[in-house]
Amino acid sequence: MGTQPRRKGELQLPFIPALPVLKMVARKKKPGACGHEGSIPSPPGYSAIPIKFSEKQRASHYLYVRQHRVRQDTQSTWPPNRTLFILNVPPYCTEECLSRLLSSCGAIKTVELQQKPDLAESPKEPKSKYFHQKPAQGFQVAYVVFQKPSGVSAALNLKGPLLLSTESHPVKSGIHKWISDYEDSVLDPEALRVEVDTFMEAYDKKLAEEETKAKEEEGVPDEEGWVKVTRRGRRPVLPRTEAASLRLLEKEKRKRARKELLNFYAWQHRESKMEHLAQLRKKFEEDKQRIELMRAQRKFRPY
């Protein structure tokens, strides 16, 4: 391949061959959890329900729902065929909001929010209006129990977006929520006293039943001939915390007594030193007077 003749004053550039043109090939999408194009992303086994705080909100938040299931041979607090398990519940969504959002699916029996799921059956104590733990911060999980199993199926097929805060049912936020929380924190003394008395009566009744049962089973052999040995009649065992406190008090008492004894010995040693020093000073004065007297007698001694 030749080069054209260079004119006078022109700069000749080297020849650069043309590079091949690369074509962009679109990759094929791998099937994943999102499913077909345009579907809502959700974890495997869950259905997504979009919700919005209000009509002004443009982006949607997703609740991930599925039917409540437990492992085989494991009992659950909630009936599996009538319970809807919900993940990713936002902090501003209350039990009343969930009940209102899912009311179109069927009659709801109970709605309960928790910080984490329950792995096994645990005894549920009745909630108190006055004595309750600090509400969990951040996102939570929810258990919604319907009156009929058809409510769970309807909730799994629910479409959105659903609105949490409406004109008829506004959700308090910001300073309005702080004011409401403060007003709820002010307790009625009479109602509080009634609830405390009711709880103590139930507690005393439970203790009496356990004590009666223990008396009936004491000394009675079971089906295999074993006799249950109890601690009745012996000195009651102190709780670990109280026993540790007593040990700590005894240790401090012994330490204080040892310190007082050492101080006494130090005072006695100091007093003995002072007494010995006084005796030495007294002896020194006596020796000094005797020496002075001997000098005076020697000075005026007749010759």
C-alpha positions in Angstrom: 0.0 0.0 0.0 1.7 3.2 -1.2 1.7 6.6 0.3 0.8 9.8 -1.5 3.6 12.3 -2.3 4.0 14.8 0.5 3.7 18.4 -0.4 6.0 21.1 0.9 5.1 22.2 4.4 2.7 19.2 5.1 3.1 16.8 8.0 2.8 13.2 7.0 1.0 10.9 9.5 1.6 7.1 9.7 -1.0 4.8 8.3 -3.4 3.3 11.0 -5.5 0.3 9.9 -9.3 0.4 10.8 -10.4 -1.5 13.9 -13.2 -4.1 13.7 -16.6 -2.8 14.9 -17.9 -4.6 18.1 -21.6 -5.3 18.3 -23.4 -5.2 21.6 -25.4 -8.4 22.2 -28.1 -8.3 24.9 -27.8 -11.0 27.5 -30.7 -13.3 28.2 -32.3 -12.7 31.6 -32.0 -15.6 33.9 -35.2 -16.7 35.6 -35.1 -15.6 39.3 -37.3 -14.7 42.1 -38.8 -11.8 40.3 -40.5 -14.0 37.7 -41.8 -12.4 34.5 -41.1 -8.9 33.5 -43.0 -6.3 35.5 -43.7 -8.5 38.5 -43.0 -7.3 42.1 -39.8 -8.7 43.6 -40.4 -10.9 46.6 -38.6 -13.7 48.6 -39.3 -17.2 47.5 -42.6 -18.5 48.9 -43.9 -15.0 49.7 -46.4 -12.7 48.0 -45.8 -9.0 47.9 -48.5 -6.4 48.7 -47.6 -2.8 47.9 -48.6 -0.2 50.5 -48.3 3.6 50.7 -48.4 5.9 53.8 -50.7 8.4 52.0 -51.7 9.5 48.5 -48.9 12.0 48.4 -46.3 9.2 48.6 -45.1 8.1 45.1 -42.9 5.1 45.9 -44.5 2.0 47.4 -43.4 -0.1 50.3 -43.9 -3.9 50.1 -45.3 -6.3 52.7 -44.3 -9.9 52.1 -47.0 -12.3 53.2 -47.5 -16.1 53.3 -49.5 -18.6 55.1 -48.2 -19.4 58.6 -46.4 -22.8 58.6 -44.5 -24.7 61.2 -42.3 -27.8 61.1 -43.8 -31.2 61.5 -44.5 -32.3 65.1 -44.2 -28.7 66.2 -47.1 -26.9 67.8 -47.8 -23.3 67.2 -49.6 -20.5 69.1 -51.5 -19.5 65.9 -53.6 -21.9 63.8 -51.7 -22.5 60.6 -54.7 -22.7 58.3 -56.1 -19.3 59.5 -53.0 -17.3 60.2 -51.2 -14.9 57.8 -47.5 -14.3 58.4 -46.3 -10.8 57.3 -42.7 -9.6 56.9 -41.3 -6.1 56.5 -43.9 -4.3 58.5 -42.8 -0.6 58.8 -42.6 1.2 62.1 -45.5 3.5 61.3 -47.8 0.6 60.6 -49.8 -0.3 63.7 -52.0 -3.3 64.5 -55.1 -1.2 63.8 -53.7 -0.3 60.3 -53.1 -3.9 59.4 -56.5 -4.9 60.6 -58.1 -2.2 58.5 -56.0 -3.0 55.4 -56.8 -6.7 55.5 -60.5 -6.3 56.6 -61.6 -6.7 53.0 -60.2 -10.3 53.0 -62.5 -11.5 55.8 -63.2 -11.2 59.5 -60.1 -10.9 61.6 -59.8 -12.4 65.0 -56.4 -11.1 66.2 -53.5 -9.0 65.0 -50.1 -9.1 66.8 -46.8 -7.4 66.0 -43.5 -8.8 67.1 -39.9 -7.9 66.8 -39.0 -11.4 65.4 -40.9 -14.6 64.5 -41.8 -17.3 67.1 -40.0 -20.5 66.4 -42.1 -22.7 68.7 -45.1 -22.6 70.9 -44.8 -20.2 73.8 -47.4 -19.4 76.5 -49.0 -16.1 75.7 -49.8 -14.0 78.7 -52.6 -11.4 78.4 -51.3 -8.0 77.5 -51.5 -5.2 80.1 -52.4 -1.7 79.3 -50.0 -0.3 81.8 -47.2 -2.9 82.1 -45.7 -3.5 78.7 -42.2 -3.6 77.2 -40.8 -0.7 75.2 -42.1 -0.9 71.6 -39.6 -2.4 69.2 -37.8 0.0 67.0 -37.6 -0.6 63.2 -39.3 -3.1 61.1 -41.4 -5.9 62.6 -43.3 -9.1 61.7 -47.0 -9.6 62.2 -49.4 -12.6 62.7 -52.9 -12.0 61.5 -55.5 -14.6 62.5 -58.7 -14.7 60.4 -62.0 -16.2 61.5 -62.0 -18.5 58.4 -59.2 -20.0 56.2 -60.6 -18.2 53.2 -59.2 -14.9 54.6 -55.7 -16.1 54.2 -56.2 -17.1 50.5 -57.8 -13.7 49.8 -54.9 -11.9 51.5 -52.4 -13.7 49.4 -54.1 -12.6 46.2 -54.6 -9.0 47.4 -53.5 -6.3 45.0 -52.4 -2.8 45.8 -51.2 -0.2 46.5 -53.1 0.1 49.8 -53.2 3.4 51.8 -52.3 3.4 55.5 -53.4 6.9 56.3 -56.7 8.2 54.9 -59.0 11.1 55.7 -61.3 8.8 57.6 -58.5 6.9 59.4 -55.4 9.2 59.6 -52.2 7.8 61.0 -50.5 10.2 63.4 -46.8 11.0 62.7 -44.2 13.6 63.8 -45.1 15.9 66.7 -48.8 14.6 66.7 -47.5 11.1 67.4 -45.3 12.4 70.2 -48.2 14.2 71.8 -50.4 11.1 71.6 -47.7 8.9 73.1 -47.2 11.3 76.0 -51.0 11.4 76.7 -51.1 7.6 76.6 -48.2 7.5 79.1 -50.3 9.3 81.8 -51.9 6.6 83.8 -55.2 6.5 85.7 -54.3 5.6 89.3 -57.6 3.8 90.0 -57.5 1.7 86.9 -53.9 0.8 87.6 -54.7 -0.3 91.1 -57.5 -2.5 89.9 -55.3 -4.2 87.4 -52.5 -4.7 89.9 -55.0 -6.2 92.4 -56.4 -8.5 89.7 -52.9 -9.7 88.8 -51.9 -10.4 92.4 -55.1 -12.3 93.0 -54.4 -14.5 90.0 -50.8 -14.9 91.1 -51.7 -15.9 94.7 -54.3 -18.4 93.4 -51.7 -20.0 91.1 -49.2 -20.3 94.0 -51.9 -21.9 96.2 -52.7 -24.4 93.5 -49.1 -25.4 93.0 -48.6 -25.8 96.7 -51.7 -27.9 97.0 -50.6 -30.1 94.1 -47.1 -30.5 95.7 -48.7 -31.6 99.0 -50.9 -34.2 97.3 -47.9 -35.6 95.3 -45.6 -35.7 98.3 -44.7 -39.3 99.3 -47.0 -40.8 96.7 -45.2 -43.2 94.3 -45.9 -42.9 90.6 -46.7 -45.6 88.1 -43.1 -46.9 88.1 -42.8 -46.8 91.9 -40.7 -43.6 92.2 -41.4 -41.2 95.0 -41.0 -37.5 94.3 -38.7 -35.8 96.9 -39.4 -32.2 97.6 -37.7 -29.5 99.7 -40.7 -29.0 101.9 -39.8 -28.6 105.6 -36.2 -27.6 104.8 -34.7 -24.2 104.8 -35.9 -22.4 101.7 -33.1 -21.9 99.2 -32.3 -18.3 98.5 -32.3 -17.0 95.0 -28.9 -16.8 93.3 -28.9 -13.0 93.3 -29.8 -12.7 97.0 -27.2 -15.3 98.0 -24.6 -13.5 96.0 -25.5 -10.2 97.7 -25.2 -11.9 101.2 -21.8 -13.3 100.3 -20.7 -9.8 99.1 -21.9 -8.2 102.4 -20.0 -10.9 104.5 -16.9 -10.2 102.5 -17.1 -6.5 103.0 -17.8 -7.1 106.7 -14.6 -9.2 107.1 -12.6 -6.7 105.1 -13.8 -3.8 107.4 -13.0 -5.8 110.5 -9.5 -6.7 109.3 -8.9 -3.0 108.5 -10.1 -1.9 111.9 -7.8 -4.5 113.5 -4.8 -3.3 111.5 -5.6 0.3 112.5 -5.8 -0.8 116.1 -2.4 -2.5 115.9 -0.9 0.5 114.2 -2.2 2.8 116.9 -0.9 0.5 119.6 2.5 0.3 118.0 2.6 4.1 117.7 1.6 4.5 121.3 4.3 2.1 122.4 6.9 4.0 120.4 5.8 7.3 122.0 6.0 5.8 125.4 9.5 4.4 124.8 10.6 7.7 123.4 9.3 9.5 126.5 11.2 7.1 128.7 14.4 7.7 126.8 13.9 11.5 127.0 13.3 11.2 130.8 16.4 9.0 131.2 18.4 11.5 129.2 17.3 14.4 131.3 18.2 12.4 134.5 21.6 11.6 133.1 22.2 15.2 132.1 21.3 16.4 135.6 23.6 13.8 137.2 26.5 14.8 135.0 25.9 18.5 135.7 25.9 17.7 139.5 29.1 15.7 139.2 30.8 18.6 137.3 29.7 21.0 139.9 31.0 18.9 142.8 34.4 18.4 140.9 34.7 22.2 140.3 34.2 23.2 144.0 36.1 20.2 145.4 38.4 21.4 148.4 42.1 20.8 148.1 
